Amino acid sequence: MKLNVRWSCLLCLVLIGIAIEGVQCKVVQFIFGDSLSDVGNNMYLSKSLAQANWPFYGIDFGNGLPNGRFTNGRTVADIIGDSTGLPRPPAFLDPSLTEDVILESGVNYASGGGGILNQTGGYFIQKFSLWKQIELFRGTKELITNKLGKQATDKFIGEANFVVALGSNDFINNYLMPVYSDSWKYNDQTFVQYLMETLQNQLL
């Protein structure tokens, strides 16, 4: 009897292992950033003043019409993905985004006007700071875990590429603007140190 139980347990472990190995997920990208990487998130933020809906945006991309990218063509994230042969992840707020799309292409959380600091770009009214993008990523991971299970999700996340490209807004739309307290609270050196420490915590 004990022998049968042992073999049953062993068989269960083998089957679980096969099931986990059988989940074939592609290597995808998770993009965190600002307008240099935004592929349409701000387009779905109805109150945001940071919008890429002017005629010259998108003229060299797709059908030549504005598509949520703050550029005439590809974003930094598009270029990185294309050069590494990875799919272009859709915007997090894209209505067509599903668990299957995430497993196939990843997600882009980048938002025009966003920065490392929450207060950066505040006068745009709506935008995703890096803290908010990290929060959204946690939700995405939970969504995938519910679909695949923890072990397969950890493998999927562990093999994914992460692109973090932002920081200029923390100067242009924060430190260098006297309407923000950071402009008189810090000097050049202490502000950079503040940014570096904040980013380090965010990456961890």
C-alpha positions in Angstrom: 0.0 0.0 0.0 2.8 2.4 1.0 4.5 1.6 -2.3 1.4 2.4 -4.3 1.0 5.7 -2.5 4.7 6.6 -3.3 4.2 5.7 -6.9 1.0 7.7 -7.1 2.8 10.7 -5.5 5.7 10.4 -7.9 3.3 10.1 -10.9 1.5 13.3 -9.8 4.8 15.2 -9.5 5.8 14.0 -13.0 2.4 15.1 -14.4 2.6 18.5 -12.7 6.1 18.9 -14.1 5.0 18.0 -17.6 2.0 20.4 -17.3 4.3 23.3 -16.2 6.8 22.5 -18.9 4.0 22.3 -21.4 3.1 26.0 -21.0 5.0 27.4 -23.9 5.1 31.2 -23.4 6.9 33.5 -25.8 9.6 35.9 -24.6 7.8 39.2 -24.4 8.5 42.8 -23.3 7.2 44.8 -20.4 7.7 48.5 -21.2 7.9 51.3 -18.5 8.5 54.8 -19.6 7.2 58.2 -20.7 6.3 59.8 -24.1 9.4 58.3 -25.7 7.8 54.8 -25.3 4.0 55.5 -25.0 2.1 53.6 -27.7 -1.3 54.9 -26.7 -2.0 54.8 -23.0 -2.5 58.6 -22.8 -4.9 58.3 -25.7 -7.3 56.5 -23.3 -6.8 58.9 -20.4 -9.6 61.3 -21.3 -8.5 64.1 -19.0 -4.8 64.0 -19.8 -3.4 67.2 -21.4 -0.4 65.1 -22.7 -1.9 63.8 -26.0 -0.4 62.7 -29.3 -3.4 63.6 -31.4 -1.8 66.3 -33.5 -1.6 65.7 -37.3 2.2 65.3 -37.5 2.2 62.4 -35.1 2.1 59.0 -36.8 2.7 60.3 -40.4 5.4 57.7 -40.9 3.7 54.8 -39.1 0.9 52.5 -40.1 -1.9 54.4 -41.9 -0.2 57.7 -41.3 -2.7 58.9 -38.7 -2.1 59.7 -35.0 -2.0 56.4 -33.1 -1.0 57.5 -29.5 2.7 57.6 -30.2 4.5 60.9 -29.5 6.5 60.6 -32.7 6.1 60.6 -36.5 7.2 57.0 -36.5 8.4 54.3 -34.1 9.0 54.9 -30.4 12.1 54.0 -28.5 10.3 50.8 -27.3 9.3 49.9 -30.9 12.9 50.2 -32.0 14.3 48.1 -29.2 11.7 45.4 -29.7 12.2 45.4 -33.5 16.0 45.1 -33.1 15.7 42.2 -30.8 13.0 40.4 -32.8 10.4 40.7 -30.0 6.8 41.6 -30.5 5.6 45.1 -29.9 3.5 45.1 -26.7 0.2 47.0 -26.8 -0.7 49.8 -24.5 -2.0 48.7 -21.1 -5.2 50.6 -21.6 -5.8 49.2 -25.1 -9.3 47.7 -25.0 -8.2 44.6 -26.9 -5.7 43.7 -24.2 -6.3 40.2 -22.7 -4.4 37.5 -20.9 -3.7 35.8 -24.2 -2.4 39.0 -25.8 -0.1 39.6 -22.8 1.3 36.1 -23.1 1.9 36.7 -26.8 3.2 40.2 -26.8 3.7 41.6 -23.3 2.4 45.0 -22.1 3.4 48.6 -22.5 2.7 50.8 -19.5 4.5 53.9 -20.7 2.7 57.2 -20.4 3.5 60.6 -21.8 4.4 63.1 -19.1 5.2 60.4 -16.6 8.3 60.3 -14.5 10.2 58.6 -11.7 8.5 60.9 -9.2 4.7 60.9 -8.7 4.5 64.7 -8.7 6.3 65.0 -12.1 4.0 66.2 -14.9 1.2 66.9 -12.4 -0.2 69.7 -14.6 -0.9 67.2 -17.3 -3.7 66.1 -14.9 -3.7 62.4 -16.0 -0.6 60.3 -16.6 1.1 57.2 -15.2 4.1 57.8 -13.0 6.6 55.0 -12.7 5.1 54.0 -9.3 1.7 53.7 -11.0 3.2 51.7 -13.9 4.7 49.3 -11.3 1.3 49.0 -9.6 -0.3 48.1 -13.0 2.5 45.5 -13.6 1.7 43.9 -10.3 -1.9 43.6 -11.4 -0.8 42.1 -14.7 1.3 39.5 -12.9 -1.6 38.6 -10.7 -3.8 38.2 -13.7 -1.3 35.9 -15.4 -0.8 33.9 -12.2 -4.6 33.2 -12.0 -4.3 31.8 -15.6 -1.1 29.9 -15.5 -0.3 29.3 -11.8 2.7 30.8 -9.8 5.5 28.6 -11.1 4.7 29.1 -14.8 4.1 32.8 -14.3 7.5 33.2 -12.5 9.1 31.4 -15.5 7.3 33.7 -18.0 8.1 36.9 -16.1 11.7 35.7 -15.5 12.3 35.2 -19.2 10.7 38.5 -20.3 12.6 41.6 -21.3 12.0 44.8 -19.2 12.6 48.2 -20.7 12.6 51.2 -18.3 13.2 54.5 -20.2 12.2 57.7 -18.4 13.6 60.5 -16.2 13.7 63.5 -18.5 10.3 64.7 -17.4 11.5 64.7 -13.8 13.7 67.6 -14.9 11.7 69.3 -17.7 8.3 68.9 -16.0 9.3 69.1 -12.4 12.7 70.3 -11.1 13.2 73.0 -13.8 9.6 74.3 -13.3 9.3 76.8 -10.3 5.7 75.7 -9.8 7.0 72.5 -8.2 8.4 72.4 -4.7 11.3 70.2 -5.9 12.7 73.2 -7.8 13.6 75.0 -4.5 13.7 72.0 -2.2 16.8 70.5 -3.9 19.9 71.6 -5.7 21.2 69.8 -8.8 23.3 67.3 -6.9 20.7 66.4 -4.3 17.9 66.2 -6.8 19.8 63.7 -8.9 20.6 61.7 -5.8 16.9 61.8 -4.9 15.9 60.5 -8.3 18.6 57.7 -8.2 17.4 56.5 -4.8 13.8 56.5 -5.8 14.5 54.6 -9.0 16.6 52.1 -7.2 13.6 51.4 -4.9 11.3 51.1 -7.8 13.5 48.6 -9.7 13.8 46.5 -6.6 
